């Protein structure tokens, strides 16, 4: 006859619940940031790596946010046209946002 006992026979049974081996990560982006990142990405303003730098996270986190938010935008009929502005580095963004009288033309 085979013995089916596992471990030492005199070991006490665990009375506390086991912790899950892999806890879900806390999101590094707030829901409004996830929406903003998705809009910027879909407008083709910048690459995921740059958005990761700007939002102090990784490109993978940006990718997950876009993957999660894009279906919600599409389900609500949001269609975002591509922008003509393209940014490759944080300096490109800073230059674009720097106050310059030639960029903003007053409407009359």
Secondary structure, 3 states (H helix, E strand, C coil): CCCCCCCCCCCCCCCCCCCCCCCCCCCCCCHHHHHHHHHHHHCCCECHHHHHHHCCCCHHHHHHHHHHHHHHHHHCCCCCCCCCCCECCHHHHHHHHCCCCCCCCCCC
